[in-house]
Amino acid sequence: MSNYITTKWDVVVAGGGPAGFFAAIRCAELNPDLRILILEKSTQTLGKVLISGGGRCNVTHACFDPAQLITYYPRGGMALRGAFTRFQPLDTVKWFETHGVKLKTEADNRMFPITDSAKTIADILNFEAKNAGVKVHIGTTLQNVEKISKGGFRLEVRKGTEVLPLQTKKLLIATGSDSKTREIVRSLGHTIEEPVPSLFTFNVKDKRIDGLAGVAVENVTLKMDSLTQSGPMLITHWGLSGPAVLRLSAWGARVLFDKKYRSTLTVNWLGNYKLDATLEILQRNKNWTENARKKIATQPAFSQIPIRLWKQLTEFIGDKNWGDISKAELRKLAEELTAGQFEILGKGQFKEEFVTCGGVNLDEVDFKTMQSRITEDLFFAGEVLDIDGITGGFNFQSSWTTGWLAGSALANE
């Protein structure tokens, strides 16, 4: 350990995740003579890649227009606008195909390896790094960074109980959201936007959804404060999840953090239906002769609402037939379907994935090179930056893009 760690390096990459690997590989491919080292604090590299997408790895999203692509980023979209003109999802697809891994596009435009295995992605990144001569050391934590007046950095790293010195001409920080790294970044003159969770589920206790875990609705519209999101929603044992909830949690990450994850959520179970249109359909159901003697609970007026959910949403009416429902009850049902009020009591975690908003202030980074505007030869990539996307491969794409740009710049002597 002591022998390798005291060696002088051309490039040290702190963080063995997707952004760090992509940058190191890109740098080594452009300039094979450089001595490049990746430091990873855990006992395994690319851990987030391996668990993402339920073990399938949602590599990117089939959105190839940078102007549209940035709309999927609650924070960092504008900074990424130019970056995506240089490296976007189409380039990601080509990169992996060139390196022997084909991707496929699913119905919702998420892209996965055709093997449906995240290990395919981790394996190719590990292979290409090794093939390019990049050294990787696991269980090694960056402890301290000192800028050298003549250029470069002195680093202290911890491996087990040993704290050892290291020197590098250039440093890339790609550690994701890490408290120790934030201290180091501040010591180098940077501002940190304090990280808070993004992409999480809602804890909701309500008799209208009690016992309905596993029931999904294909298109709902959710409102919270001034925020609105639409899409599929899933009822869970602890409350609400699914794409619509995750998107709302991303856009409302700071609002919900400030509210201690308590807020009122308005649910339109019918997606884009307005109150008057809904009331008209309900009235039509009441007026149909063949419906008059049918139970409201067993005869849904809208096919998009699962029968089990419909029964609980209409429970307040009791065991009535369609012909016996009053105007007041019709209106109340229309309001329930288009603007049901639910109390968010807390947040849950989205599978094993964890995304934060917050990180290095984007104004302090040159997005053409990912180099610090404050400290020369210091670079950033991935989730250490104040960038986060909604679910669907967008967070990985920002890691590939910023990693590729950083690697390209790091290769220049």
Secondary structure, 3 states (H helix, E strand, C coil): CHHHHCCEEEEEEECCCHHHHHHHHHHHHHCCCCCEEEEECCCCCCHHHHHHHHHCCCCEECCCCHHHHHHHCCECHHHHHHHHHHCCHHHHHHHHHHCCCCEEECCCCEEEECCCCHHHHHHHHHHHHHHCCCEEEECEEEEEEEECCCCCEEEEEEECCEEEEEEEEEEEECCCCCHHHHHHHHHCCCCEEEEEEECEEEECCCCCCCCCCCCEEEEEEEEECCEEEEEEEEECCCEEECHHHHHHHHHCHHHHHHCCCCEEEEEECCCCCCHHHHHHHHHHHHHCHHHCCCEHHHCCCCCCCCHHHHHHHCHHHCCCEHHHCCHHHHHHHHHHHHHEEEEECEEEECCCCCEEEEEECHHHEECCCCEECCCCCEEECHHHECCECCCCCHHHHHHHHHHHHHHHHHCCC
